[in-house]
Amino acid sequence: MSSLLKWNKGGLKTPIARARGLGSAKSGVDHWLMQRITAVGNLILGLWLLWSLVSHGAMTYTAAILWISEPMSAILMILFIISSFYHAVLGSQVVIEDYIHHEGFKLFKLLGQRLVFFAMGVASIFSVLQVAL
């Protein structure tokens, strides 16, 4: 008998047969990749935001309204909001999945955090559009 075969409840199984059904081998890669992509996007857009704010100096309320009313500023701000909130959803999802072990509460927390981040993102984008338009 081969040393690769081991006795399980279902009989003799190879290592690959025992591993089947224990989770996807692909979904984690997509999540990991999206975290990295949004991190790079946040870095680039964050540097743009920092440069814009520093280059305008101490802005008055009117100057800030005029700045965000520029089409390029509004578009880049909306992209920054989308990227930041999506990155936050991905990061908090990992924390919830790693540290909450009760499946019902985990599902509740994952759904709740997605809804909260979605609502905050929509409110932020609405604010930018209201000022820009």
Stockholm file with secondary structure:
# STOCKHOLM 1.0

chainA/1-133         MSSLLKWNKGGLKTPIARARGLGSAKSGVDHWLMQRITAVGNLILGLWLLWSLVSHGAMTYTAAILWISEPMSAILMILFIISSFYHAVLGSQVVIEDYIHHEGFKLFKLLGQRLVFFAMGVASIFSVLQVAL
#=GR chainA/1-133 SS CCTTCEEETTEEECHHHHHTTSCCSSHHHHHHHHHHHHHHHHHHHHHHHHHHHHHHCSCCHHHHHHHHHSHHHHHHHHHHHHHHHHHHHHHHHHHHHHHCCCHHHHHHHHHHHHHHHHHHHHHHHHHHHHHHC
#=GC SS_cons         CCTTCEEETTEEECHHHHHTTSCCSSHHHHHHHHHHHHHHHHHHHHHHHHHHHHHHCSCCHHHHHHHHHSHHHHHHHHHHHHHHHHHHHHHHHHHHHHHCCCHHHHHHHHHHHHHHHHHHHHHHHHHHHHHHC
//
